[in-house]
Amino acid sequence: MTTTDLAHKIVLVTGGNRGLGRAIAEAASAAGAGVVLTYRSHTEEAEEAVASLTARGGKAVAMQLDTTDIAAFSHFALDLREALHATWDRESLDVLVNNAGFAGPTVLGSTEEAVIDQLFAVHFKGVYMLTQSIVAPDAGPSLLADGGRIINLSTGLARFVTAPNAVYASMKGAVEVLTRYWAQELGPRGITVNAIAPGPVPTDFAGGYIRASDDVQSTMAGMTALGRVASPADVAAAVMALAGPAGEWITAQRIEASGGFRL
């Protein structure tokens, strides 16, 4: 992707202060887009991310958002509209990347209800309600431009089974179904909706167990057709392919960016 593929576009990345979200924000900025990144905590990381993108010639803003706080979404939509106008003199954005999330182990027989509720709140309910607040806000026109893109982050675990991730994977499976429904609903507006499903990536996700262990990475690389685990930039590149001009005719798809893990 060239540095102008997303010129004059604005990309919102939830959980954009670290991990895959940070890599996606960096890739979007490098492609010429303005970036809005959200963060739940770790304000210093979000500020550093914005400073880094700005230092490279990009334009970015960070906005605090807890994607489980549904009541806050209406206010967030108003703040987002103000930020778009103040920073880019725009009334809408072009790409929404629903990335924010966490992993929680769920072993049948020892799973607490609260863990299931948290996973549901972040990975399904939060994704649904936040997207609704942007596509159809309580006040004002849609914050997602016609011809825009929604890219939901799923997981390879929705295809291959690795304990103890049953609930997390199930929520992501539900998001994949939701992706197809939204593609149908928003198609008349020229909006595409797709899901990217990463395989193993060494980030701080799930306690950073992949990143922390060379042995784990070596084992997973041996299970991957391309012979290595991904970098965050690999997954970000797949997201950018959907966000850019080449993704215009792709919608309602689950695209696994795993390098061929566990075929």
C-alpha positions as CSV (number, residue, x, y, z in Angstrom):
1,M,0.0,0.0,0.0
2,T,1.4,3.4,-0.9
3,T,1.5,6.3,1.4
4,T,-1.5,7.9,-0.3
5,D,-4.0,5.0,-0.5
6,L,-6.0,6.4,2.5
7,A,-5.2,10.1,1.9
8,H,-8.1,12.3,3.1
9,K,-9.6,9.3,4.9
10,I,-10.2,9.1,8.7
11,V,-9.8,5.7,10.5
12,L,-11.1,5.0,14.0
13,V,-9.4,2.1,15.8
14,T,-10.7,1.0,19.2
15,G,-8.0,-0.2,21.6
16,G,-5.5,1.7,19.4
17,N,-3.0,2.4,22.1
18,R,-1.2,-0.9,22.1
19,G,-0.8,-4.3,20.4
20,L,-2.6,-5.0,17.2
21,G,-4.6,-1.7,17.6
22,R,-1.4,0.3,17.7
23,A,-0.1,-1.5,14.6
24,I,-3.3,-0.8,12.7
25,A,-3.2,2.9,13.7
26,E,0.4,3.2,12.6
27,A,-0.4,1.5,9.2
28,A,-3.4,3.7,8.6
29,S,-1.4,6.8,9.4
30,A,1.4,5.6,7.1
31,A,-1.2,5.2,4.3
32,G,-2.1,8.8,4.7
33,A,-5.2,8.6,6.9
34,G,-6.1,10.6,9.9
35,V,-6.4,8.4,13.0
36,V,-8.7,8.4,15.9
37,L,-7.6,5.8,18.5
38,T,-9.5,4.9,21.6
39,Y,-8.2,3.6,24.8
40,R,-9.8,2.3,28.0
41,S,-6.8,2.9,30.4
42,H,-3.0,3.5,30.0
43,T,-3.4,7.2,29.1
44,E,0.3,7.5,28.7
45,E,0.4,4.9,26.0
46,A,-2.4,6.6,24.1
47,E,-0.6,10.0,24.3
48,E,2.7,8.4,23.2
49,A,1.0,6.8,20.2
50,V,-0.5,10.1,19.1
51,A,2.9,11.8,19.6
52,S,4.6,9.1,17.5
53,L,2.1,9.4,14.7
54,T,2.3,13.2,14.7
55,A,6.1,13.1,14.7
56,R,6.0,11.1,11.5
57,G,3.8,13.7,9.8
58,G,0.4,12.2,10.6
59,K,-2.6,13.6,12.3
60,A,-4.2,11.7,15.2
61,V,-6.3,12.1,18.3
62,A,-6.8,9.8,21.3
63,M,-10.2,9.5,23.0
64,Q,-10.9,7.6,26.2
65,L,-13.6,4.9,25.8
66,D,-14.6,1.9,27.8
67,T,-16.4,-0.3,25.3
68,T,-18.4,-2.0,28.1
69,D,-19.9,1.3,29.2
70,I,-22.8,1.4,26.8
71,A,-24.4,4.4,28.5
72,A,-21.3,6.5,27.5
73,F,-21.6,5.8,23.8
74,S,-24.0,8.7,23.0
75,H,-21.7,11.1,24.7
76,F,-18.7,9.6,22.9
77,A,-20.5,10.0,19.6
78,L,-20.9,13.7,20.3
79,D,-17.3,14.1,21.4
80,L,-16.2,12.2,18.2
81,R,-18.2,14.5,16.0
82,E,-16.5,17.5,17.7
83,A,-13.1,16.0,17.3
84,L,-13.6,15.2,13.6
85,H,-14.7,18.8,13.0
86,A,-11.9,20.4,15.1
87,T,-9.1,18.3,13.7
88,W,-10.1,17.5,10.1
89,D,-13.0,19.8,9.5
90,R,-15.0,16.7,8.8
91,E,-18.5,15.5,9.9
92,S,-17.8,11.8,9.5
93,L,-15.1,9.1,9.4
94,D,-14.4,6.5,6.7
95,V,-13.2,3.4,8.4
96,L,-14.2,1.8,11.8
97,V,-11.9,-0.9,13.1
98,N,-13.5,-2.8,16.1
99,N,-10.3,-4.1,17.7
100,A,-10.6,-3.6,21.5
101,G,-10.7,-6.8,23.4
102,F,-9.2,-9.2,25.9
103,A,-8.9,-12.9,26.4
104,G,-10.1,-14.7,29.5
105,P,-9.8,-18.5,30.1
106,T,-13.1,-20.4,30.4
107,V,-12.8,-24.0,31.3
108,L,-16.1,-25.9,31.5
109,G,-16.8,-26.6,35.2
110,S,-14.7,-23.8,36.6
111,T,-15.9,-20.7,34.7
112,E,-17.4,-17.8,36.7
113,E,-20.5,-16.1,35.3
114,A,-18.7,-12.7,35.6
115,V,-16.0,-13.8,33.1
116,I,-18.6,-14.8,30.5
117,D,-20.4,-11.5,31.0
118,Q,-17.2,-9.5,30.6
119,L,-16.3,-11.4,27.4
120,F,-19.8,-10.8,26.0
121,A,-19.7,-7.1,27.0
122,V,-16.4,-6.4,25.2
123,H,-16.5,-8.7,22.2
124,F,-20.1,-8.6,21.2
125,K,-22.4,-6.2,23.0
126,G,-19.8,-3.4,23.0
127,V,-19.0,-4.0,19.3
128,Y,-22.7,-3.9,18.4
129,M,-23.7,-0.9,20.4
130,L,-20.6,1.2,19.6
131,T,-21.0,0.6,15.9
132,Q,-24.7,1.5,16.2
133,S,-23.8,4.7,18.0
134,I,-21.5,5.6,15.1
135,V,-23.6,4.4,12.2
136,A,-26.9,5.6,13.6
137,P,-26.2,8.1,16.4
138,D,-28.9,9.5,18.7
139,A,-28.1,13.0,17.5
140,G,-27.1,14.1,14.0
141,P,-26.3,12.2,10.8
142,S,-24.2,9.0,10.6
143,L,-20.6,9.4,11.8
144,L,-19.6,6.7,9.2
145,A,-19.5,8.1,5.7
146,D,-21.4,6.4,2.8
147,G,-18.9,4.1,1.0
148,G,-17.1,3.6,4.3
149,R,-15.7,0.4,5.8
150,I,-16.3,-1.5,9.0
151,I,-13.6,-4.1,9.9
152,N,-14.2,-6.3,12.9
153,L,-11.4,-8.2,14.6
154,S,-12.2,-11.9,15.0
155,T,-9.7,-14.7,15.8
156,G,-8.4,-17.9,14.2
157,L,-9.7,-19.6,17.3
158,A,-13.2,-19.4,15.8
159,R,-11.9,-22.0,13.3
160,F,-9.3,-24.1,15.2
161,V,-9.8,-25.1,18.8
162,T,-7.2,-24.2,21.5
163,A,-8.3,-24.6,25.1
164,P,-9.3,-22.8,27.3
165,N,-10.8,-20.2,24.9
166,A,-14.3,-21.5,24.4
167,V,-16.2,-18.3,25.3
168,Y,-13.8,-15.9,23.8
169,A,-13.8,-17.8,20.5
170,S,-17.6,-18.1,20.6
171,M,-18.0,-14.4,21.0
172,K,-15.8,-13.9,18.0
173,G,-17.8,-16.4,16.0
174,A,-20.9,-14.4,16.8
175,V,-19.1,-11.3,15.5
176,E,-18.4,-13.1,12.3
177,V,-22.1,-13.8,11.8
178,L,-22.9,-10.2,12.8
179,T,-20.4,-9.1,10.1
180,R,-22.5,-10.8,7.4
181,Y,-25.7,-9.3,8.6
182,W,-24.3,-5.8,8.8
183,A,-22.9,-6.2,5.3
184,Q,-26.4,-6.8,4.1
185,E,-27.9,-4.0,6.1
186,L,-25.3,-1.4,5.2
187,G,-24.7,-2.4,1.6
188,P,-27.2,0.1,0.2
189,R,-25.0,2.8,1.6
190,G,-21.9,1.4,-0.1
191,I,-20.4,0.4,3.3
192,T,-18.5,-2.8,3.3
193,V,-18.3,-5.0,6.5
194,N,-15.6,-7.7,7.0
195,A,-13.9,-9.6,9.7
196,I,-10.2,-10.2,10.0
197,A,-9.2,-13.3,12.0
198,P,-5.6,-13.2,13.2
199,G,-3.6,-16.3,14.2
200,P,-0.9,-16.2,16.8
201,V,0.7,-12.8,17.2
202,P,3.3,-12.0,19.9
203,T,1.7,-9.0,21.6
204,D,0.7,-8.4,25.2
205,F,-2.7,-10.0,24.5
206,A,-3.7,-12.8,26.8
207,G,-0.9,-11.9,29.2
208,G,1.7,-11.8,26.4
209,Y,2.4,-15.5,26.7
210,I,3.3,-15.8,23.0
211,R,5.7,-12.9,23.0
212,A,7.3,-14.0,26.3
213,S,8.3,-17.4,25.1
214,D,10.6,-18.3,22.3
215,D,9.6,-21.9,22.7
216,V,5.9,-21.1,22.2
217,Q,6.7,-19.1,19.1
218,S,8.9,-21.8,17.7
219,T,6.1,-24.4,18.3
220,M,3.5,-22.2,16.7
221,A,5.8,-21.4,13.8
222,G,6.1,-25.1,13.1
223,M,2.3,-25.3,12.9
224,T,2.1,-22.5,10.3
225,A,2.3,-23.0,6.6
226,L,4.6,-19.9,6.2
227,G,6.9,-21.1,8.9
228,R,6.7,-18.2,11.4
229,V,4.3,-16.5,13.7
230,A,2.9,-13.1,12.6
231,S,4.1,-9.7,13.6
232,P,1.4,-7.1,14.4
233,A,2.3,-5.4,11.2
234,D,1.3,-8.5,9.2
235,V,-2.3,-8.3,10.6
236,A,-2.4,-4.5,10.2
237,A,-1.5,-4.9,6.5
238,A,-4.5,-7.2,6.1
239,V,-6.7,-4.7,7.7
240,M,-5.4,-1.9,5.4
241,A,-6.0,-4.1,2.4
242,L,-9.7,-4.1,3.2
243,A,-9.7,-0.4,4.2
244,G,-8.0,0.8,1.0
245,P,-9.2,1.0,-2.6
246,A,-8.5,-2.7,-3.3
247,G,-11.2,-3.7,-0.7
248,E,-14.0,-1.8,-2.3
249,W,-15.7,-5.0,-3.7
250,I,-15.1,-7.2,-0.7
251,T,-17.8,-7.5,1.9
252,A,-19.4,-10.0,4.3
253,Q,-16.2,-12.0,4.5
254,R,-14.1,-13.6,7.2
255,I,-10.5,-13.3,6.2
256,E,-8.0,-15.3,8.3
257,A,-4.6,-13.6,8.6
258,S,-2.7,-16.5,10.2
259,G,-0.1,-17.5,7.7
260,G,-1.8,-20.8,7.4
261,F,-1.9,-21.8,11.0
262,R,-3.1,-25.3,11.8
263,L,-4.4,-26.1,8.3
